[in-house]
Amino acid sequence: MLRINDIRTEKEKVLAGLRKKRLENADAVVEGVLKLDDARKSTQAELDNLLNESKTLARQIGGLMKEGKHKEAEEVKSKSGQMKEQSKALQEKMKKLEEELRQALYNIPNAAHEDVPEGIGENDNKVVHEWGDRPHLPEGAKPHWELIEQYDIIDFELGNKITGAGFPVYKGKGARLERALINFFLDEAVKAGYLEVVPPVIINEASGYGTGQLPDKEGQMYGIVDSDLYLIPTAEVPITNLYRDVILSEKDIPVKNVGYTPCFRREAGSWGAHVRGLNRLHQFDKVEIVQIQRPENSYETLEQMCKHVQSLLEKLKLTHRVLLLCGGDLGFTSAKTYDMEVYSAAQQKWLEVSSVSNFETYQANRLKLRFKGDDKKTQLLHTLNGSALALPRIVAALLENNQTPQGIKIPEVLAPYTGFDMID
């Protein structure tokens, strides 16, 4: 969440970032938060004064009792008792104001970075890089949802029987291709200096609040009945929460973690060709990279993480482009995001396969994730993450773009992982 001190000292900069993010009534929202903080501060000052006065009265009572002035001591005791009741009421008021302030800050998105372009939605995103030529497919080329039936490698009907729509069953060469991609992405990340971790795929409420999925995306997450537990929407959540309430030392920075998990999202929803097959699922596999960096190095790190994702797409020989998201298309917790899209030749459209984001101190403030700088003062770190990569649309593009009359060619770099070079 945004820091109240930053909102106060850099108010116009914060407002500019929130307006760019299309936050309705940004000025009123910010003023409301500052008023809550003013009320909290004045209540704290009143409480501090009362507590100091109570201490003075306690000393007076002791002195009067020593002097044998019992009547005066009883009068001071009575006054002290009244002050204790006032203190109790002020402490309750403080607790309420602090909770109101916390909830208000939880509901304010991160401010967009100054480099983020203005815009309302995806049509205003800026293409900053393109790689590869669009594939030319043979006559009669099919979309992936027809190819997976033809080669019997992914079964949506079986998944629907077991669970419901959006939960496919991978089998045979389809299962091996899925596993090959996961291992390839993990190996490439480890080569790039990331430490592999295997986190839980169920998180508690504190973890959801820590990385900003709660309360913003509660309706998109699968909750577990009669508990405060949720299935993860992405490995970002458990991996970043490994560092909740942690103070890192200089030698530990940057933190570079990678992990594979299944991911669960409720929003798969609408009907139409754009969500057919693997284009949008309720459960899918993803390899996630996470970095924790010093503030002055985080934007250089963001570019490096983008380059890593692009290198994976190049090795798979997938035509792709990089988009700098505009303010109106930026996620709730992100200050700056790049999306990577691959071109699906059979669908003749771009498919998003990765988002790489810098959250600056937004998550770290919620997580209380800090480090001690050269001046020995404790400072918040910056958190970053990215899909490297999300598998469903990668699989869709590989199947569609590599189809031939003989079968589907497996990219050369994947063959050692699959154990075959053709799906036929």
VENUR-V357433 format. One record per residue. RES is the residue in one small letter. PHI is phi in radians with two decimals (999 if undefined). Layout:
((RES/PHI) (RES/PHI))
//
This chain:
((m/999) (l/-1.15) (r/-1.46) (i/-1.07) (n/-1.17) (d/-1.16) (i/-1.07) (r/-1.33) (t/-1.48) (e/-2.18) (k/-0.98) (e/-1.17) (k/-1.15) (v/-1.10) (l/-1.07) (a/-1.06) (g/-1.19) (l/-1.30) (r/-1.13) (k/-1.08) (k/-1.48) (r/1.16) (l/-1.26) (e/-1.16) (n/0.93) (a/-0.97) (d/-1.08) (a/-1.16) (v/-1.10) (v/-1.14) (e/-1.08) (g/-1.08) (v/-1.15) (l/-1.14) (k/-1.13) (l/-1.06) (d/-1.18) (d/-1.08) (a/-1.11) (r/-1.10) (k/-1.12) (s/-1.18) (t/-1.16) (q/-1.10) (a/-1.11) (e/-1.09) (l/-1.15) (d/-1.04) (n/-1.08) (l/-1.14) (l/-1.13) (n/-1.12) (e/-1.14) (s/-1.08) (k/-1.09) (t/-1.10) (l/-1.11) (a/-1.06) (r/-1.16) (q/-1.08) (i/-1.05) (g/-1.06) (g/-1.13) (l/-1.12) (m/-1.13) (k/-1.11) (e/-1.42) (g/1.38) (k/-1.57) (h/-1.18) (k/-1.10) (e/-1.10) (a/-1.11) (e/-1.12) (e/-1.11) (v/-1.16) (k/-1.06) (s/-1.06) (k/-1.12) (s/-1.10) (g/-1.11) (q/-1.10) (m/-1.19) (k/-1.13) (e/-1.11) (q/-1.11) (s/-1.08) (k/-1.06) (a/-1.14) (l/-1.18) (q/-1.12) (e/-1.13) (k/-1.10) (m/-1.05) (k/-1.03) (k/-1.15) (l/-1.14) (e/-1.10) (e/-1.20) (e/-1.08) (l/-1.14) (r/-1.05) (q/-1.13) (a/-1.11) (l/-1.21) (y/-1.02) (n/-1.60) (i/-1.73) (p/-1.22) (n/-1.16) (a/-1.37) (a/-1.19) (h/-1.15) (e/-1.09) (d/-1.36) (v/-1.23) (p/-1.26) (e/-1.18) (g/2.87) (i/-1.66) (g/-2.73) (e/-1.05) (n/-1.22) (d/-1.77) (n/-1.22) (k/-1.85) (v/-1.30) (v/-1.94) (h/-2.84) (e/-2.32) (w/-2.43) (g/1.53) (d/-1.65) (r/-1.20) (p/-1.14) (h/-1.83) (l/-1.65) (p/-1.17) (e/-1.03) (g/1.45) (a/-1.05) (k/-2.01) (p/-1.24) (h/-1.11) (w/-1.17) (e/-1.49) (l/-1.13) (i/-1.19) (e/-1.30) (q/-1.03) (y/-1.72) (d/0.93) (i/-2.01) (i/-2.47) (d/-2.17) (f/-1.39) (e/-1.17) (l/-1.10) (g/-1.08) (n/-1.15) (k/-1.15) (i/-1.30) (t/-2.24) (g/2.75) (a/-1.10) (g/1.55) (f/-2.25) (p/-1.29) (v/-1.85) (y/-1.64) (k/-2.55) (g/0.98) (k/-1.19) (g/-1.16) (a/-1.15) (r/-1.21) (l/-1.11) (e/-1.05) (r/-1.12) (a/-1.08) (l/-1.11) (i/-1.04) (n/-1.16) (f/-1.09) (f/-1.12) (l/-1.14) (d/-1.06) (e/-1.13) (a/-1.19) (v/-1.08) (k/-1.05) (a/-1.49) (g/1.70) (y/-1.51) (l/-1.56) (e/-1.35) (v/-2.29) (v/-2.05) (p/-1.54) (p/-1.10) (v/-1.79) (i/-2.10) (i/-2.13) (n/-1.61) (e/-1.08) (a/-1.05) (s/-1.19) (g/-1.09) (y/-1.22) (g/-1.04) (t/-1.82) (g/1.65) (q/-1.24) (l/-1.90) (p/-1.51) (d/-1.06) (k/-2.01) (e/-1.00) (g/-1.23) (q/-1.69) (m/-1.78) (y/-1.51) (g/-1.57) (i/-1.70) (v/-0.99) (d/1.05) (s/-2.70) (d/-1.78) (l/-1.83) (y/-2.40) (l/-1.29) (i/-1.26) (p/-1.46) (t/-2.93) (a/-1.18) (e/-0.85) (v/-1.17) (p/-1.16) (i/-1.17) (t/-1.14) (n/-1.24) (l/-0.99) (y/-1.90) (r/-1.15) (d/1.04) (v/-2.03) (i/-1.91) (l/-1.48) (s/-1.66) (e/-0.94) (k/-1.18) (d/-1.56) (i/-1.87) (p/-1.41) (v/-1.53) (k/-2.30) (n/-2.11) (v/-2.34) (g/-2.66) (y/-1.76) (t/-2.59) (p/-1.23) (c/-2.20) (f/-2.26) (r/-2.44) (r/-1.38) (e/-1.46) (a/-0.98) (g/0.22) (s/-1.26) (w/-1.62) (g/2.31) (a/-1.08) (h/-1.23) (v/-2.10) (r/-1.30) (g/1.03) (l/-1.57) (n/-1.11) (r/-2.68) (l/-2.29) (h/-1.49) (q/-2.25) (f/-2.67) (d/-1.68) (k/-2.67) (v/-1.80) (e/-2.06) (i/-1.89) (v/-2.29) (q/-2.25) (i/-2.12) (q/-2.33) (r/-1.16) (p/-0.93) (e/-1.24) (n/-1.89) (s/-1.23) (y/-1.36) (e/-1.16) (t/-1.12) (l/-0.99) (e/-1.13) (q/-1.12) (m/-1.14) (c/-1.08) (k/-1.08) (h/-1.09) (v/-1.10) (q/-1.07) (s/-1.12) (l/-1.12) (l/-1.17) (e/-1.14) (k/-1.15) (l/-1.46) (k/1.02) (l/-1.77) (t/-1.03) (h/-2.60) (r/-2.46) (v/-2.02) (l/-1.97) (l/-1.60) (l/-1.25) (c/-1.37) (g/-0.99) (g/-1.27) (d/-1.87) (l/-1.36) (g/-1.15) (f/-0.98) (t/-1.66) (s/-1.54) (a/-1.64) (k/-2.76) (t/-2.40) (y/-1.91) (d/-1.83) (m/-1.88) (e/-2.18) (v/-1.82) (y/-1.61) (s/-1.68) (a/-1.22) (a/-1.26) (q/-1.55) (q/0.95) (k/-2.72) (w/-1.59) (l/-2.07) (e/-1.22) (v/-2.18) (s/-2.76) (s/-2.20) (v/-2.10) (s/-2.31) (n/-1.92) (f/-1.73) (e/0.88) (t/-1.61) (y/-1.04) (q/-1.30) (a/-1.04) (n/-1.15) (r/-1.19) (l/-1.41) (k/0.99) (l/-1.69) (r/-2.37) (f/-2.54) (k/-1.72) (g/-1.40) (d/-1.05) (d/-1.48) (k/1.19) (k/-1.47) (t/-1.43) (q/-2.26) (l/-1.33) (l/-1.63) (h/-1.83) (t/-1.95) (l/-2.44) (n/-2.68) (g/-2.84) (s/-1.36) (a/-2.47) (l/-2.48) (a/-1.40) (l/-1.45) (p/-0.96) (r/-1.34) (i/-1.10) (v/-1.07) (a/-1.01) (a/-1.17) (l/-1.08) (l/-1.12) (e/-1.24) (n/-1.32) (n/-1.88) (q/-1.30) (t/-2.38) (p/-1.05) (q/-1.53) (g/2.61) (i/-1.86) (k/-1.30) (i/-1.61) (p/-0.94) (e/-0.95) (v/-1.19) (l/-1.60) (a/-0.97) (p/-1.09) (y/-1.51) (t/-1.42) (g/1.45) (f/-2.61) (d/-2.05) (m/-2.67) (i/-1.72) (d/-2.48))
//
